[in-house]
Amino acid sequence: MSTLFTKILNGEIPGRFVWREADIAAFLTTGPLADGHTLVVPTEEVDKWTDASPETLARLISVAQRIGQAQVDVFAASRAGLIIAGYEINHLHVHVWPSMSMADFDFAAADQNPDSAVLDANAQRLRAGLRRAGHGEFVPAG
């Protein structure tokens, strides 16, 4: 049975992709902690991060780092937050978002009803930032 993320990766459910390559993809979450909050996922259905191959995990974190660097630049944040939780969807994913303080790490404060136009604009801004950083080959047109 496909996970929600597999359905997004396969285009069965729409996603605001900011990164796409053969084994890893990243798209904005629909429950953001901050503007630009992105989920980085392997295309392979891996449930827990502890079950991922070292190569998959390394690539996942490498992509998350590049996205975090772009988020800090694009959204004028002091840091990028990163969490691997894994309880929401049984498909390995890394949360990456612009952060100004530890208060930004409270998932209870996530916006559960974000404005679609704001999400679209944030995806465009992040894609542009990733292209400026030299990652254009992995950034979809959007």
N, CA, C and O atoms as a DFTB+ gen file, in Angstrom:
568 C
 N C O
     1  1       0.838      -1.185       0.000
     2  2       0.000       0.000       0.000
     3  2       0.881       1.246       0.000
     4  3       1.809       1.350       0.802
     5  1       0.600       2.174      -0.879
     6  2       1.381       3.401      -0.998
     7  2       1.126       4.336       0.175
     8  3       0.012       4.427       0.690
     9  1       2.181       5.024       0.582
    10  2       2.027       6.034       1.619
    11  2       1.506       7.326       0.993
    12  3       1.495       7.476      -0.228
    13  1       1.082       8.242       1.835
    14  2       0.657       9.564       1.358
    15  2       1.782      10.220       0.567
    16  3       1.535      10.834      -0.471
    17  1       3.019      10.095       1.053
    18  2       4.136      10.718       0.357
    19  2       4.410      10.058      -0.985
    20  3       4.783      10.743      -1.938
    21  1       4.235       8.755      -1.084
    22  2       4.398       8.084      -2.368
    23  2       3.363       8.597      -3.362
    24  3       3.666       8.785      -4.540
    25  1       2.153       8.821      -2.886
    26  2       1.113       9.368      -3.761
    27  2       1.456      10.782      -4.225
    28  3       1.175      11.147      -5.367
    29  1       2.058      11.574      -3.348
    30  2       2.508      12.912      -3.748
    31  2       3.647      12.780      -4.760
    32  3       3.647      13.463      -5.784
    33  1       4.606      11.916      -4.481
    34  2       5.740      11.707      -5.391
    35  2       5.288      11.230      -6.764
    36  3       5.876      11.600      -7.780
    37  1       4.247      10.410      -6.792
    38  2       3.731       9.869      -8.060
    39  2       2.746      10.795      -8.762
    40  3       2.263      10.470      -9.846
    41  1       2.442      11.940      -8.162
    42  2       1.531      12.890      -8.779
    43  2       0.063      12.572      -8.579
    44  3      -0.792      13.211      -9.190
    45  1      -0.250      11.594      -7.732
    46  2      -1.647      11.255      -7.467
    47  2      -2.303      12.298      -6.568
    48  3      -3.519      12.490      -6.603
    49  1      -1.486      12.964      -5.770
    50  2      -1.915      14.060      -4.889
    51  2      -0.967      15.216      -5.195
    52  3       0.241      15.004      -5.303
    53  1      -1.487      16.427      -5.335
    54  2      -0.585      17.541      -5.663
    55  2       0.405      17.851      -4.550
    56  3       0.112      17.669      -3.368
    57  1       1.574      18.320      -4.947
    58  2       2.605      18.734      -4.002
    59  2       3.331      19.952      -4.535
    60  3       3.462      20.123      -5.747
    61  1       3.798      20.788      -3.644
    62  2       4.570      21.982      -4.019
    63  2       6.050      21.617      -3.926
    64  3       6.708      21.894      -2.923
    65  1       6.564      20.992      -4.984
    66  2       7.938      20.504      -5.005
    67  2       8.931      21.653      -5.141
    68  3       8.737      22.587      -5.919
    69  1      10.008      21.551      -4.351
    70  2      11.096      22.515      -4.456
    71  2      12.403      21.812      -4.836
    72  3      13.390      22.471      -5.164
    73  1      12.409      20.492      -4.793
    74  2      13.602      19.695      -5.128
    75  2      13.114      18.362      -5.669
    76  3      12.175      17.772      -5.135
    77  1      13.763      17.885      -6.742
    78  2      13.368      16.589      -7.304
    79  2      14.570      15.945      -7.960
    80  3      15.180      16.530      -8.855
    81  1      14.912      14.760      -7.528
    82  2      15.943      13.951      -8.172
    83  2      15.488      12.498      -8.088
    84  3      14.415      12.223      -7.552
    85  1      16.271      11.578      -8.598
    86  2      15.841      10.183      -8.700
    87  2      15.459       9.568      -7.351
    88  3      14.439       8.885      -7.253
    89  1      16.263       9.802      -6.315
    90  2      16.054       9.107      -5.048
    91  2      15.487       9.966      -3.922
    92  3      15.042       9.437      -2.903
    93  1      15.501      11.289      -4.099
    94  2      15.087      12.219      -3.044
    95  2      14.220      13.314      -3.654
    96  3      14.468      13.775      -4.768
    97  1      13.209      13.717      -2.910
    98  2      12.385      14.852      -3.333
    99  2      12.050      15.681      -2.096
   100  3      12.133      15.205      -0.964
   101  1      11.671      16.924      -2.342
   102  2      11.283      17.803      -1.237
   103  2      10.116      18.663      -1.688
   104  3      10.083      19.161      -2.813
   105  1       9.160      18.825      -0.782
   106  2       7.972      19.625      -1.069
   107  2       7.519      20.308       0.206
   108  3       7.815      19.851       1.310
   109  1       6.798      21.409       0.042
   110  2       6.300      22.139       1.201
   111  2       5.237      21.325       1.913
   112  3       4.425      20.649       1.281
   113  1       5.251      21.398       3.236
   114  2       4.231      20.742       4.038
   115  2       2.953      21.581       4.028
   116  3       2.993      22.793       3.817
   117  1       1.837      20.927       4.258
   118  2       0.561      21.649       4.340
   119  2       0.234      22.034       5.780
   120  3      -0.841      22.567       6.053
   121  1       1.162      21.763       6.703
   122  2       1.016      22.162       8.104
   123  2       2.293      22.826       8.583
   124  3       2.982      22.290       9.452
   125  1       2.622      24.002       8.019
   126  2       3.928      24.600       8.282
   127  2       4.106      25.218       9.669
   128  3       3.176      25.776      10.253
   129  1       5.323      25.100      10.167
   130  2       5.731      25.803      11.380
   131  2       6.146      27.232      11.035
   132  3       6.068      28.129      11.875
   133  1       6.587      27.437       9.795
   134  2       7.046      28.744       9.315
   135  2       6.939      28.755       7.796
   136  3       6.797      27.708       7.164
   137  1       7.008      29.942       7.224
   138  2       7.014      30.051       5.758
   139  2       8.186      29.241       5.201
   140  3       9.312      29.353       5.686
   141  1       7.916      28.433       4.190
   142  2       8.959      27.640       3.556
   143  2       9.219      26.282       4.181
   144  3      10.126      25.575       3.740
   145  1       8.449      25.889       5.200
   146  2       8.631      24.593       5.871
   147  2       8.513      23.476       4.835
   148  3       7.490      23.332       4.165
   149  1       9.572      22.699       4.721
   150  2       9.718      21.701       3.665
   151  2       9.911      20.310       4.254
   152  3      10.518      20.155       5.313
   153  1       9.394      19.306       3.566
   154  2       9.628      17.906       3.909
   155  2      10.551      17.312       2.856
   156  3      10.289      17.432       1.659
   157  1      11.619      16.678       3.289
   158  2      12.564      16.018       2.396
   159  2      12.354      14.523       2.579
   160  3      12.448      14.006       3.692
   161  1      12.069      13.826       1.475
   162  2      11.708      12.407       1.559
   163  2      12.464      11.572       0.523
   164  3      12.770      12.055      -0.567
   165  1      12.759      10.329       0.865
   166  2      13.300       9.431      -0.153
   167  2      12.147       8.932      -1.026
   168  3      11.015       8.823      -0.556
   169  1      12.428       8.635      -2.269
   170  2      11.377       8.078      -3.129
   171  2      11.059       6.642      -2.720
   172  3       9.947       6.162      -2.940
   173  1      12.024       5.967      -2.132
   174  2      11.809       4.612      -1.610
   175  2      10.955       4.700      -0.341
   176  3      11.173       5.578       0.494
   177  1      10.002       3.808      -0.199
   178  2       9.165       3.782       1.000
   179  2       9.933       3.126       2.145
   180  3       9.981       1.902       2.271
   181  1      10.525       3.974       2.966
   182  2      11.224       3.546       4.180
   183  2      10.414       4.107       5.335
   184  3      10.116       5.302       5.354
   185  1      10.053       3.274       6.295
   186  2       9.223       3.721       7.410
   187  2      10.009       4.582       8.388
   188  3       9.690       5.758       8.560
   189  1      11.028       4.026       9.030
   190  2      11.781       4.714      10.075
   191  2      13.170       5.088       9.580
   192  3      13.764       4.376       8.771
   193  1      13.680       6.206      10.071
   194  2      15.005       6.633       9.624
   195  2      16.063       5.617      10.007
   196  3      17.096       5.523       9.343
   197  1      15.829       4.865      11.053
   198  2      16.792       3.853      11.467
   199  2      16.809       2.652      10.522
   200  3      17.721       1.828      10.585
   201  1      15.807       2.549       9.647
   202  2      15.756       1.471       8.650
   203  2      16.363       1.871       7.312
   204  3      16.552       1.021       6.442
   205  1      16.669       3.151       7.136
   206  2      17.209       3.626       5.859
   207  2      18.653       3.180       5.694
   208  3      19.385       3.009       6.669
   209  1      19.046       2.997       4.443
   210  2      20.457       2.688       4.189
   211  2      21.292       3.923       4.538
   212  3      20.790       5.046       4.485
   213  1      22.549       3.723       4.891
   214  2      23.412       4.870       5.176
   215  2      23.494       5.842       3.994
   216  3      23.589       7.054       4.187
   217  1      23.459       5.305       2.778
   218  2      23.527       6.157       1.587
   219  2      22.275       7.019       1.450
   220  3      22.367       8.208       1.145
   221  1      21.105       6.417       1.677
   222  2      19.849       7.170       1.593
   223  2      19.801       8.251       2.665
   224  3      19.436       9.394       2.390
   225  1      20.167       7.886       3.875
   226  2      20.143       8.847       4.974
   227  2      21.117       9.997       4.720
   228  3      20.790      11.156       4.973
   229  1      22.299       9.681       4.227
   230  2      23.293      10.722       3.937
   231  2      22.777      11.671       2.854
   232  3      22.932      12.887       2.974
   233  1      22.175      11.136       1.815
   234  2      21.662      11.990       0.735
   235  2      20.501      12.837       1.237
   236  3      20.394      14.012       0.888
   237  1      19.636      12.254       2.046
   238  2      18.498      12.974       2.615
   239  2      18.976      14.185       3.419
   240  3      18.446      15.286       3.265
   241  1      19.966      13.980       4.266
   242  2      20.483      15.067       5.097
   243  2      21.229      16.088       4.237
   244  3      21.158      17.287       4.506
   245  1      21.926      15.640       3.230
   246  2      22.631      16.566       2.331
   247  2      21.651      17.496       1.629
   248  3      21.887      18.702       1.546
   249  1      20.561      16.947       1.127
   250  2      19.533      17.769       0.467
   251  2      18.871      18.686       1.495
   252  3      18.625      19.857       1.206
   253  1      18.583      18.175       2.679
   254  2      17.977      18.996       3.730
   255  2      18.880      20.179       4.078
   256  3      18.395      21.287       4.309
   257  1      20.185      19.945       4.114
   258  2      21.121      21.024       4.423
   259  2      21.070      22.110       3.349
   260  3      21.054      23.298       3.672
   261  1      21.046      21.719       2.094
   262  2      20.981      22.701       1.002
   263  2      19.681      23.504       1.059
   264  3      19.674      24.715       0.837
   265  1      18.598      22.818       1.355
   266  2      17.310      23.507       1.475
   267  2      17.342      24.448       2.677
   268  3      16.881      25.585       2.581
   269  1      17.874      23.995       3.789
   270  2      17.983      24.839       4.975
   271  2      18.819      26.082       4.717
   272  3      18.464      27.172       5.167
   273  1      19.923      25.931       4.000
   274  2      20.755      27.090       3.664
   275  2      19.963      28.095       2.831
   276  3      20.047      29.301       3.060
   277  1      19.200      27.598       1.872
   278  2      18.383      28.491       1.037
   279  2      17.281      29.151       1.863
   280  3      16.982      30.328       1.662
   281  1      16.677      28.409       2.787
   282  2      15.622      28.976       3.634
   283  2      16.150      30.127       4.488
   284  3      15.497      31.164       4.608
   285  1      17.323      29.946       5.077
   286  2      17.918      30.999       5.902
   287  2      18.086      32.264       5.066
   288  3      17.803      33.367       5.533
   289  1      18.542      32.100       3.841
   290  2      18.739      33.238       2.944
   291  2      17.408      33.853       2.510
   292  3      17.198      35.057       2.653
   293  1      16.523      33.031       1.988
   294  2      15.269      33.508       1.406
   295  2      14.324      34.106       2.446
   296  3      13.685      35.126       2.191
   297  1      14.235      33.480       3.602
   298  2      13.270      33.919       4.612
   299  2      13.919      34.705       5.760
   300  3      13.292      34.936       6.794
   301  1      15.177      35.112       5.569
   302  2      15.906      35.937       6.536
   303  2      15.829      35.364       7.956
   304  3      15.537      36.075       8.918
   305  1      16.097      34.074       8.058
   306  2      16.062      33.391       9.358
   307  2      17.471      33.303       9.935
   308  3      18.454      33.369       9.196
   309  1      17.568      33.155      11.244
   310  2      18.883      33.015      11.856
   311  2      19.420      31.584      11.732
   312  3      20.632      31.368      11.729
   313  1      18.519      30.622      11.630
   314  2      18.893      29.210      11.499
   315  2      17.818      28.467      10.708
   316  3      16.744      28.995      10.419
   317  1      18.149      27.232      10.374
   318  2      17.150      26.329       9.808
   319  2      16.941      25.196      10.809
   320  3      17.901      24.568      11.256
   321  1      15.684      24.942      11.156
   322  2      15.365      23.832      12.033
   323  2      15.341      22.530      11.246
   324  3      15.043      22.526      10.052
   325  1      15.654      21.427      11.914
   326  2      15.628      20.119      11.278
   327  2      15.169      19.096      12.308
   328  3      15.725      19.003      13.402
   329  1      14.153      18.336      11.942
   330  2      13.664      17.270      12.823
   331  2      13.267      16.065      11.973
   332  3      12.643      16.204      10.922
   333  1      13.642      14.890      12.451
   334  2      13.120      13.639      11.916
   335  2      12.223      13.092      13.008
   336  3      12.712      12.651      14.048
   337  1      10.920      13.114      12.788
   338  2       9.984      12.625      13.806
   339  2       9.431      11.265      13.389
   340  3       9.695      10.252      14.037
   341  1       8.666      11.252      12.310
   342  2       8.217       9.990      11.761
   343  2       6.924       9.426      12.294
   344  3       6.569       8.293      11.968
   345  1       6.215      10.179      13.100
   346  2       4.963       9.647      13.631
   347  2       3.760      10.000      12.772
   348  3       2.750       9.297      12.821
   349  1       3.838      11.057      11.996
   350  2       2.671      11.521      11.233
   351  2       2.365      10.616      10.040
   352  3       1.215      10.240       9.809
   353  1       3.401      10.277       9.293
   354  2       3.281       9.452       8.088
   355  2       4.358       8.367       8.186
   356  3       5.501       8.659       8.537
   357  1       3.998       7.126       7.879
   358  2       4.965       6.021       7.944
   359  2       5.833       5.966       6.691
   360  3       5.891       4.953       5.994
   361  1       6.504       7.082       6.427
   362  2       7.423       7.206       5.298
   363  2       8.470       8.211       5.761
   364  3       8.146       9.368       6.028
   365  1       9.702       7.783       5.855
   366  2      10.787       8.635       6.327
   367  2      10.699      10.029       5.715
   368  3      10.560      10.179       4.501
   369  1      10.782      11.038       6.564
   370  2      10.808      12.423       6.080
   371  2      11.510      13.312       7.087
   372  3      11.438      13.098       8.297
   373  1      12.185      14.305       6.559
   374  2      12.914      15.269       7.366
   375  2      12.190      16.608       7.239
   376  3      11.957      17.098       6.134
   377  1      11.842      17.189       8.377
   378  2      11.253      18.533       8.400
   379  2      12.395      19.545       8.404
   380  3      13.319      19.429       9.209
   381  1      12.344      20.535       7.514
   382  2      13.326      21.612       7.467
   383  2      12.554      22.915       7.338
   384  3      11.701      23.049       6.461
   385  1      12.852      23.888       8.218
   386  2      12.125      25.155       8.161
   387  2      12.987      26.293       8.687
   388  3      13.892      26.069       9.491
   389  1      12.708      27.522       8.234
   390  2      13.416      28.689       8.758
   391  2      13.032      28.897      10.217
   392  3      11.861      28.787      10.582
   393  1      14.025      29.198      11.047
   394  2      13.781      29.322      12.479
   395  2      14.487      30.549      13.047
   396  3      15.583      30.914      12.622
   397  1      13.834      31.167      14.008
   398  2      14.426      32.309      14.710
   399  2      14.736      31.980      16.170
   400  3      15.537      32.669      16.802
   401  1      14.101      30.920      16.717
   402  2      14.345      30.546      18.114
   403  2      13.798      29.140      18.366
   404  3      13.161      28.550      17.494
   405  1      14.049      28.617      19.547
   406  2      13.535      27.300      19.930
   407  2      12.009      27.271      19.958
   408  3      11.412      26.203      19.830
   409  1      11.385      28.407      20.118
   410  2       9.916      28.466      20.099
   411  2       9.370      27.995      18.754
   412  3       8.224      27.554      18.673
   413  1      10.181      28.084      17.696
   414  2       9.755      27.666      16.362
   415  2       9.734      26.150      16.195
   416  3       9.379      25.657      15.124
   417  1      10.106      25.402      17.231
   418  2      10.149      23.941      17.162
   419  2       8.906      23.290      17.770
   420  3       8.907      22.088      18.034
   421  1       7.869      24.056      17.990
   422  2       6.648      23.560      18.621
   423  2       5.634      23.133      17.553
   424  3       4.964      23.974      16.952
   425  1       5.530      21.826      17.326
   426  2       4.611      21.332      16.302
   427  2       3.150      21.601      16.640
   428  3       2.303      21.573      15.747
   429  1       2.839      21.859      17.892
   430  2       1.467      22.225      18.262
   431  2       1.093      23.588      17.677
   432  3      -0.089      23.908      17.553
   433  1       2.091      24.383      17.322
   434  2       1.854      25.714      16.754
   435  2       1.798      25.705      15.225
   436  3       1.682      26.764      14.608
   437  1       1.880      24.531      14.611
   438  2       1.840      24.462      13.143
   439  2       0.517      25.009      12.620
   440  3      -0.538      24.819      13.226
   441  1       0.598      25.688      11.493
   442  2      -0.594      26.247      10.850
   443  2      -1.310      25.110      10.111
   444  3      -0.829      24.638       9.080
   445  1      -2.444      24.678      10.633
   446  2      -3.183      23.563      10.037
   447  2      -4.139      24.004       8.923
   448  3      -4.801      23.174       8.300
   449  1      -4.203      25.301       8.682
   450  2      -5.076      25.806       7.622
   451  2      -4.382      26.952       6.878
   452  3      -4.894      28.071       6.848
   453  1      -3.216      26.674       6.279
   454  2      -2.473      27.746       5.618
   455  2      -3.152      28.207       4.330
   456  3      -3.876      27.447       3.688
   457  1      -2.911      29.432       3.975
   458  2      -3.425      30.013       2.738
   459  2      -2.663      29.405       1.557
   460  3      -1.434      29.457       1.528
   461  1      -3.370      28.835       0.596
   462  2      -2.732      28.205      -0.574
   463  2      -1.870      29.183      -1.355
   464  3      -0.803      28.816      -1.847
   465  1      -2.323      30.421      -1.471
   466  2      -1.547      31.423      -2.208
   467  2      -0.218      31.698      -1.503
   468  3       0.805      31.906      -2.156
   469  1      -0.238      31.698      -0.186
   470  2       0.998      31.909       0.578
   471  2       1.935      30.715       0.384
   472  3       3.136      30.901       0.189
   473  1       1.400      29.495       0.436
   474  2       2.219      28.305       0.203
   475  2       2.836      28.338      -1.196
   476  3       4.019      28.042      -1.363
   477  1       2.033      28.699      -2.198
   478  2       2.543      28.787      -3.574
   479  2       3.667      29.813      -3.666
   480  3       4.699      29.554      -4.286
   481  1       3.469      30.971      -3.053
   482  2       4.484      32.029      -3.087
   483  2       5.756      31.581      -2.363
   484  3       6.864      31.844      -2.829
   485  1       5.593      30.904      -1.224
   486  2       6.760      30.417      -0.489
   487  2       7.532      29.382      -1.296
   488  3       8.763      29.379      -1.280
   489  1       6.827      28.510      -1.996
   490  2       7.491      27.512      -2.847
   491  2       8.272      28.211      -3.952
   492  3       9.406      27.832      -4.243
   493  1       7.679      29.224      -4.568
   494  2       8.362      29.970      -5.632
   495  2       9.617      30.651      -5.094
   496  3      10.672      30.609      -5.726
   497  1       9.499      31.278      -3.927
   498  2      10.646      31.966      -3.327
   499  2      11.765      30.973      -3.017
   500  3      12.936      31.257      -3.271
   501  1      11.411      29.821      -2.474
   502  2      12.424      28.826      -2.131
   503  2      13.065      28.234      -3.382
   504  3      14.278      28.025      -3.414
   505  1      12.270      27.963      -4.405
   506  2      12.832      27.472      -5.674
   507  2      13.839      28.481      -6.235
   508  3      14.927      28.106      -6.671
   509  1      13.467      29.751      -6.220
   510  2      14.359      30.799      -6.730
   511  2      15.650      30.840      -5.912
   512  3      16.736      30.979      -6.473
   513  1      15.535      30.719      -4.597
   514  2      16.719      30.714      -3.738
   515  2      17.622      29.515      -4.000
   516  3      18.846      29.649      -3.991
   517  1      17.038      28.360      -4.228
   518  2      17.817      27.159      -4.537
   519  2      18.513      27.295      -5.890
   520  3      19.648      26.847      -6.056
   521  1      17.831      27.913      -6.857
   522  2      18.470      28.147      -8.154
   523  2      19.648      29.109      -8.005
   524  3      20.719      28.870      -8.563
   525  1      19.453      30.196      -7.252
   526  2      20.542      31.163      -7.032
   527  2      21.743      30.502      -6.356
   528  3      22.888      30.884      -6.596
   529  1      21.471      29.514      -5.514
   530  2      22.540      28.811      -4.797
   531  2      23.228      27.764      -5.668
   532  3      24.131      27.071      -5.199
   533  1      22.814      27.639      -6.926
   534  2      23.473      26.722      -7.851
   535  2      22.888      25.331      -7.925
   536  3      23.543      24.411      -8.416
   537  1      21.649      25.153      -7.440
   538  2      21.025      23.824      -7.439
   539  2      19.922      23.680      -8.472
   540  3      19.052      22.821      -8.338
   541  1      19.953      24.517      -9.504
   542  2      18.885      24.553     -10.489
   543  2      18.548      23.225     -11.144
   544  3      17.400      22.992     -11.523
   545  1      19.535      22.357     -11.280
   546  2      19.288      21.070     -11.942
   547  2      18.297      20.200     -11.157
   548  3      17.687      19.289     -11.716
   549  1      18.142      20.489      -9.859
   550  2      17.237      19.701      -9.024
   551  2      15.927      20.409      -8.714
   552  3      15.048      19.835      -8.071
   553  1      15.790      21.654      -9.168
   554  2      14.635      22.470      -8.820
   555  2      13.603      22.397      -9.951
   556  3      13.888      22.808     -11.076
   557  1      12.413      21.879      -9.659
   558  2      11.372      21.793     -10.695
   559  2      10.855      23.178     -11.067
   560  3      11.005      24.141     -10.315
   561  1      10.252      23.251     -12.232
   562  2       9.729      24.535     -12.727
   563  2       8.666      25.097     -11.799
   564  3       8.602      26.309     -11.594
   565  1       7.839      24.238     -11.240
   566  2       6.837      24.689     -10.294
   567  2       5.657      25.246     -10.979
   568  3       4.708      25.676     -10.323
